[in-house]
Amino acid sequence: MDRKLRIGVFGGYRGHTMINVLYAHPHAELVAVCDKYQPLLDKVRTEAEEKGMNVALFNNFEDFFNYDMDAVILANYANEHAPFAIRCLDKGMHVLTEVLPCETMAQAVELIEAVERSGKVYAYAENYCYMNHSFEMWRRYEEGAIGEVTYCEGEYIHDCSAIWPNITYGERDHWRNRMYATFYCTHSIGPMLTVTGRRPVQVVGFETPPDPCSAGLGTVAGSGIEMITLDNGAIARSVHGGLKREPSSTAYMFYGTKGMMETARFKEENKRFNLYRESDKLCIGDWEKYDPEPVIEADMAKKFASHGGADLYATHFFIEKILGNPVAEKYSIDVYRAVDMGICGILAYRSILNGNVPIAVPNLRNPEERDAWRNDHACTTPEVAGDQLLPPSSFPSKRIKDEVYDYVRDIWVKDNHANAEHPYPGNPFEE
Ligand SMILES: NC(=O)c1ccc[n+]([C@@H]2O[C@H](COP(=O)([O-])OP(=O)(O)OC[C@H]3O[C@@H](n4cnc5c(N)ncnc54)[C@H](O)[C@@H]3O)[C@@H](O)[C@H]2O)c1
């Protein structure tokens, strides 16, 4: 292609990370941004003026959708990516979506079929696969450093209680307030699938008791655990949510037939990446311990070092995959792997609601496995689920009072995006 790719970004909050990458990328340009929240558009307008760039700004999706773009990045609400992605693919645009890939099993099928009929690039921005330590695990596993996986763990623990006002704005229906324990699962599951190259075949889900302060901030779900059987028989344990610890944790561990590798869980005390490899004598081996650095496009990656060095790569690999770069072809996460990651969480919640029973994970690469899920709309969003609506937690809960959302919104609006120091002071539930 003799010109830069024309890319638009839908959702300017988290989407601003992608906007920053596009400002700097040699093969793509930011041509449009859409967000209904005007301050986010104003910020882009100011930046674009400073850079002498022309960026079209839209406060509604329809006008954005009709703008002339080669590709879009969807950083809108986490439960709404698939329907927008399908429309964009059907219009002939390449699509990169933030986490998560789909809200329902029906959307998983629809998304895969939209990618197949469009022939366009779909990429999944699971940046936790590209953190310095998890990306290093991917490369070391590929070179055979620990042999074949037998057991692994992925952990994304992030207590967002203090920042809840800034990420839910006091909106009762915000996806973060409606999400169930195992929905936001791909930060912990994702790297286990990219590192090992395996596919999930079965999942059992668990929900921890909800944190007592959650309801006073507007949400009722506990943290999620998925016990996943991989297609070589290995077991993967994923845990994610707002359990109490600081700093937050993004840790991964892989046991294989020749050794193991793991993240130091309190990074200031230890090296980030640790690998044990057995020698030709049983139970005797060597350790390697180091802090990995970016390898691919290292200079550019260091400029986008948020999220453990990861935030260049999803956008970069998306752009380069469109342009036919084989490195990007290898590392960009395609729709099948994205759906593998996302549906483990959807099906884990079925498991939880049915007494932690094992649920088979379909391989939606196979057209013959799709029909069973085509009409499965179960989720916690009433407009999507219809009569298949699920409760937001497996633990009994009541409806949260409006006053709780007013309290959270006041912190966000009146206190100028302050952190919450305490939950709503009083009984958060309606009588
Ligand atoms: N990968 C990561 O590290 C990471 C970190 C944070 C958020 N995320 C993801 O990024 C996405 C966005 O999350 P967020 O933190 O920015 O919060 P968010 O979901 O509250 O924000 C979404 C943004 O999109 C805008 N938006 C949504 N629907 C719109 C519509 N129909 N028309 C116009 N504007 C619309 C909203 O105004 C908001 O600014 C989510 O998918 C989330 O999972 C990923």
The ligand as an SDF file (V2000), in Angstrom:
LIG
                    3D

 44 48  0  0  0  0  0  0  0  0999 V2000
   -6.7090   -4.1470   27.8130 N   0  0  0  0  0  0  0  0  0  0  0  0
   -6.6600   -3.3380   28.8460 C   0  0  0  0  0  0  0  0  0  0  0  0
   -5.6540   -3.2520   29.5430 O   0  0  0  0  0  0  0  0  0  0  0  0
   -7.8760   -2.5250   29.1520 C   0  0  0  0  0  0  0  0  0  0  0  0
   -7.8660   -1.5610   30.1650 C   0  0  0  0  0  0  0  0  0  0  0  0
   -9.0360   -0.8070   30.3710 C   0  0  0  0  0  0  0  0  0  0  0  0
  -10.1480   -1.0290   29.5760 C   0  0  0  0  0  0  0  0  0  0  0  0
  -10.0960   -1.9860   28.5910 N   0  0  0  0  0  0  0  0  0  0  0  0
  -11.2200   -2.2010   27.7030 C   0  0  0  0  0  0  0  0  0  0  0  0
  -11.4500   -1.0190   26.9610 O   0  0  0  0  0  0  0  0  0  0  0  0
  -12.8320   -0.8690   26.6880 C   0  0  0  0  0  0  0  0  0  0  0  0
  -13.3200    0.4800   27.1690 C   0  0  0  0  0  0  0  0  0  0  0  0
  -13.1430    0.5460   28.5610 O   0  0  0  0  0  0  0  0  0  0  0  0
  -12.9180    1.9280   29.2870 P   0  0  0  0  0  0  0  0  0  0  0  0
  -12.0440    1.6640   30.4680 O   0  0  0  0  0  0  0  0  0  0  0  0
  -12.4870    2.9260   28.2880 O   0  0  0  0  0  0  0  0  0  0  0  0
  -14.3210    2.2720   29.9120 O   0  0  0  0  0  0  0  0  0  0  0  0
  -15.8100    2.3480   29.2860 P   0  0  0  0  0  0  0  0  0  0  0  0
  -16.2020    1.0260   28.8010 O   0  0  0  0  0  0  0  0  0  0  0  0
  -16.6260    2.9670   30.3300 O   0  0  0  0  0  0  0  0  0  0  0  0
  -15.6210    3.3770   28.1190 O   0  0  0  0  0  0  0  0  0  0  0  0
  -16.0350    3.1810   26.8340 C   0  0  0  0  0  0  0  0  0  0  0  0
  -15.9930    4.4980   26.1140 C   0  0  0  0  0  0  0  0  0  0  0  0
  -16.7330    4.3310   24.9000 O   0  0  0  0  0  0  0  0  0  0  0  0
  -17.7040    5.3410   24.7930 C   0  0  0  0  0  0  0  0  0  0  0  0
  -18.8840    4.7390   24.1660 N   0  0  0  0  0  0  0  0  0  0  0  0
  -19.4320    3.5380   24.4350 C   0  0  0  0  0  0  0  0  0  0  0  0
  -20.5220    3.3140   23.6450 N   0  0  0  0  0  0  0  0  0  0  0  0
  -20.6470    4.4020   22.8690 C   0  0  0  0  0  0  0  0  0  0  0  0
  -21.5690    4.7670   21.8670 C   0  0  0  0  0  0  0  0  0  0  0  0
  -22.5740    3.9360   21.4840 N   0  0  0  0  0  0  0  0  0  0  0  0
  -21.4330    5.9590   21.2480 N   0  0  0  0  0  0  0  0  0  0  0  0
  -20.4260    6.7950   21.5970 C   0  0  0  0  0  0  0  0  0  0  0  0
  -19.5130    6.5130   22.5650 N   0  0  0  0  0  0  0  0  0  0  0  0
  -19.6160    5.3100   23.1860 C   0  0  0  0  0  0  0  0  0  0  0  0
  -18.0210    5.8000   26.2120 C   0  0  0  0  0  0  0  0  0  0  0  0
  -18.4750    7.1440   26.2590 O   0  0  0  0  0  0  0  0  0  0  0  0
  -16.6550    5.6260   26.9020 C   0  0  0  0  0  0  0  0  0  0  0  0
  -15.8530    6.7910   26.8060 O   0  0  0  0  0  0  0  0  0  0  0  0
  -13.5120   -2.0370   27.3510 C   0  0  0  0  0  0  0  0  0  0  0  0
  -13.7170   -3.0110   26.3890 O   0  0  0  0  0  0  0  0  0  0  0  0
  -12.5260   -2.5350   28.3710 C   0  0  0  0  0  0  0  0  0  0  0  0
  -12.6440   -3.9100   28.5990 O   0  0  0  0  0  0  0  0  0  0  0  0
   -8.9850   -2.7130   28.3870 C   0  0  0  0  0  0  0  0  0  0  0  0
  1  2  1  0
  2  3  2  0
  2  4  1  0
  4  5  1  0
  4 44  2  0
  5  6  2  0
  6  7  1  0
  7  8  2  0
  8  9  1  0
  8 44  1  0
  9 10  1  0
  9 42  1  0
 10 11  1  0
 11 12  1  0
 11 40  1  0
 12 13  1  0
 13 14  1  0
 14 15  2  0
 14 16  1  0
 14 17  1  0
 17 18  1  0
 18 19  2  0
 18 20  1  0
 18 21  1  0
 21 22  1  0
 22 23  1  0
 23 24  1  0
 23 38  1  0
 24 25  1  0
 25 26  1  0
 25 36  1  0
 26 27  1  0
 26 35  1  0
 27 28  2  0
 28 29  1  0
 29 30  1  0
 29 35  2  0
 30 31  1  0
 30 32  2  0
 32 33  1  0
 33 34  2  0
 34 35  1  0
 36 37  1  0
 36 38  1  0
 38 39  1  0
 40 41  1  0
 40 42  1  0
 42 43  1  0
M  CHG  2   8   1  16  -1
M  END
$$$$
